[in-house]
């Protein structure tokens, strides 16, 4: 792209559930005096475009911030850059605007690291300190000591399946607690340069240089995945995107590999529900192949009231809320601003979705 410092000829439309801060659009106007910017309220689940008086409204829109509200290629023929509010892109992979055009789609990768890492560690510590057991006693008004076999985190190993911004922040917190980190990525990362992360992340967080893992695994085969799972994991974090290749990536054979090393391993899924085979997870929990599971995502989702997963032993389930934070809006807009600067300078945008790999 050629540099365009004032973003002359560009129109930005923001479709979010929350309005931008009062000074945000004014700040953009000062930075890019020729940019037109407008906001319309749109809830996360809305797919219909907002009502506008001008039938040709979308024809001159070139930049869009949205979750899943998207115009058709015909409605927005000049669209160049779509900034998603989500870390994943699986919900737009079949949309014609993504499939049939060369519009740049960028994720909000980096927005979720702080809050999701806290969810991962808090649920992990809840298991290791037997907090669910004590919460039950509290509800009954019973002061009674229960399982005293508390294992603290020092020297434990967390395996991070998908070493993106969320995984890197989990690694940062885990190392601070004295844990070892084993990372798994689809593509090999043999050199220091290849282990760097160029995506957006809040300043001072994560592992941008890729130096925290003590071991690094990679590959596309079951054999490589099992090598990672057999590396003595106490906690398996699933933070990989959902693609055709990762659907049911963790099922019965993988639980058996974990159990062969230690039957106390915990599984934490903050990626997408279908990455785990749900029936196989239930069996692994009930048979004691793994020590427990913390799930913020499930398959199916929402999880029906009568689903057997609710009554499976040693499981913590939350309704896809690990990414919630009052800072969400602020961080999404920070990514948009970062990419607008790169856009105006003719540089490659950060967090671009790879059309071949789907994330």
N, C-alpha and C positions, 0 to 999 in steps of 0.2 A: 504494500500500500504506500502511496505517496504521502508525505507529511502534509498535514492540514491543521496548523496550530490553532486556528479559531473555530475549527469544525464547521466551516461555511458549507451550507447546503445540507446539513445533517439535522435530523429531527429525532429526539429521544422521547419514547413513551415509557412511563413507569407504571406497571400494573402490580400492585402489592396490597396485602390486607391492611397495611398501616401506611399512613401518609409520611412522606419524607420530613425530616426536621425543618423548621421554619426557614433556616438559613441555607438549606442544602441547595435548592434550585437557584437561589441568589448567588451562592458560591460558584456553581457551575456557570452561571451567566457571566460572572466576572472573569473566570478562567477561560471560557470559550464564548466570546461575545456573539458569535454568529450561530451558535447552537440553539435550536428551539427545543424546549423541554416541557413536557406535560405529565400530569399524574392522574390516574384513574384508580379508584379503589376496586380491588378484585380479590375475592377470597381464594384460598389455596385450591379448593376443589372446583372452582369455576373454570369452564372451558369456553364459554360463550364470550365473544368480544363485547366490551362495553358499548352502550348506545352512544353514537355521536351523530350530530346533525348532518355533517358532510359525508355523503356516500363515498367520496374519494379520499377520505381521511387517511387511510393507511398507505396510499400510493407514495407519499413522500416520507414515510417513516423509515429510517435507516438503522436505528438502534432501539432495542426493546429489552426491558427488564421485566421478567415474568416468572411464574412457576410452570404453569401448563396452558395458560391462555395464549393461543397462537393464531395469527391470521393464516390464510392460505397463501401459497406462493403467488396466486393471481391477485389477491387483495393487497399484498405488500411486495410488489416486484422490485423495489429498491432496497429492501432490507439487507443489511450487511453483517450485523452483529446482534446476537441474542444472548443476554446475560440471564442465566437461570438462577433461581433462588435456592436450588437444591444441590447437594453434593453429588448425587447420582443423576444419570441421564436416561435411565431405562424407560421412564415414562414417556419420553418423546422420540424414541428410536424409530418408531413406525409412523411418525407424523410426516406428511409429505414435505413440510418445510425443512425437515432434517434430511429425509431420504432423497428428495428429488432436486435439491438445490445445493449450492456451495456456501450458503450462509454460515458464518462462524458462530458456533454454539459454545458457550463457556459455562462451566459449572461454578457453584459457590464453594468449591473445595477449599477448606481452610476455615470456614465459618464455624464448623461444629467441633473442632478439636478440643477446646477447653471444656465445654459442658459434657460432651460424650465421654471423654477420658475420665471425668469425675464419676459419671454413671458406671463405667466399666470397673473402676477401682472400688467404688462404694459397694457395688453388688458383690464383687470378689471378696472384700473384707467382711461383708455380711455373712457369707458362707463360712469363711475361716474363723470368724469369731462367734458363729452360731447365733447371730442376732434374730433370725426368724423364730427360733425356739424361745428366745427370751421375750420377744414381742407377744407370742401366744400366752406366755405366763403372765405378762403384764395385763393383758386383757382379762385374765381370770383373777387378777389381784393376788397372784402368788409370788412371794419372795422365796425362790427356790433355785439353787445352783443346778445347772444342767451339765451338759457335756463340757468338760474342762480340757479336752484335747485341742487346745488352740495352737495352730501353727502360724507363726508370724511370717511376713513376706521375705525376710532376709534370706538370700540364697536360692529362692524359688525362681522358676523360669517361666516367662510368658512368651508364647509363640504367637506372632502377629501375622495372620494370613491376609495379606494386602497392606503393604507398608506405605500408605498414603499419608495425608495430613493428620487424619484421626489416629492411625496406627503410630505415627511418629510422636504425637503428643502423649499417647498411652505409654510409649517407650520412655519418654522423658520422665513421667511421673513414676513409672515402675523402677527405673534406675535410681531415682531419688530415694526409693524405699528399700534399696539393696537387692533388687531383683536383676536377673539376667534376661536379655532380650534375644530371641531368635526371630529373624524376619524372613518372610517368604514373599517373593514377587514373581510375576509371570515371566519376565525377562531377566536374564542374568545381569548382575551388577558387580562385575569383578574388580572394577577400579574405583578409586575415591571419587573421580569425576562422575562416573555412572551412578553413584549412590546419592548424589546431590538431588535435592528437590527444588525445582524452580517454580512450583506453584505458590499461590498466595498463602500466607500464614500470618497470624498476629505476631507482632514483633516480640522476639525473645522466647517464643514457644516452639515446640516441635523439635525436629532433628534435621534441619535443612542440609547439613553436611553428610548425613547418613553414617554417623560415627558411633551410635549407641549400641547397635546389635553386636553381640559377641560372636554370633554365627549368622550367616546369610544363605538362604536356600532359594532356589528358583527352578522353574521348569513348567512344562505343560502336560507332563505325563503323570499317571497315577503313581508310578514308582518314585518320582521326585517328591510328590506330595507326601507319600508315606514315609519317606526318609525324614522329612521335616516333622511329621507327627510323631515319629519314633525317637525324637531327640530329647526326650525327658521333660515334657511340658507339664507344668502344674496348672497353667491357664492357657487355653486356646482362645484367642480373640479372632472373630471373623469380621473383617472390615474390608472385604473385597467387593467390587461391584457385582451386580447380578447381570450375567450375560448367558448366552446359550451354553457356554463352556463351564460356567460356575453353578448352573442349576443342579441341585442335588450333589454338589461337590463333596459334601460331608454326609455320608450315609453309613450303613452297617459296617462295611469293611474298614472305614476310617475310625469308627468308634472302637473296633477290635484292635487296631494298631495302637490307639491311645491306651487302651486297657492293658495291652501287653507290657507297657512301660510302667504304668501306675494307674490303679483303678480309682484314684482320688482326683484325677484331672477335672477341672471345671471348664465348661464351654460357655463362651459369651458371644452372642450374636447381635451386633448393631448394624449389620449390613442390610440384607434383605432376607425375608423368611424362607423363600424357596432354595436358598443356598444349602440349607439343611433339609434332609429328608425327614419330615416330621414323625412319621410312624417309626422309623428307625431310631430317632432320638428318644421317643417314648420308651421303646424297648431297652435302649442302652441305659436309661435312667432307672427303670424298674428292675432291670437285671443287675444293676450295680457296676456296669462297665465303666461308667464315669461318675464322678463325685457329685455333680450337679450341673445345672445350666441356668444362665441368666439371659433372658430373651426380651429384647425390646421390639423385635420384629418376629412375625410368625407366618406360617403357611398352613391354613388360609389366614388372611388378615382383612378385616377384623376377625379375631378368634371367636367363633360362636360360643354361646353360654354353656352348651352341653358338650363341648369338645373334650376328649379325654386328657388333653394336655393340661387342662386346669387342675386336674386331680392327680397328676403324675408327681411322684415324690421328688424332693430336692430340686425344685424349679422356682425361679423368680420370673414373673412375667409382668411387663409394663406395656402400655398401649402406644408404642412408637413415639415416645416422648423424650428420649435421651438427648435429642438435639435441641430441645427447647431452652431458650435463654432470652432474657430481656435485652441482651446485646445483639440478637440475631439481625435485626434491622440495620443497626449500625455497621456490622461487619459486612453484610451484603452490599450496602452502599459504598463501603470502603473498597471492595473488590471492583464495583462499577467504576468508581473514580480512578482506581489504579489502571483499569483497562482503557478508560477514556483517554488517559494521558498517553498510554502506549498507542492507542488508535490514532490520536492526533499527531504522534511522532512517526507514524508509519511503521511501527514495530509490531512483532507478533504478539497476539493477545495471550494472557496467561490463563491457565485452566481450560484450554481448548479441548473439546470432545473429539476424540479420535474416531472417525467414522468407521474405520475398519474394526476396531476393537470395542466400540460402544461405550467408552468412558474417557 
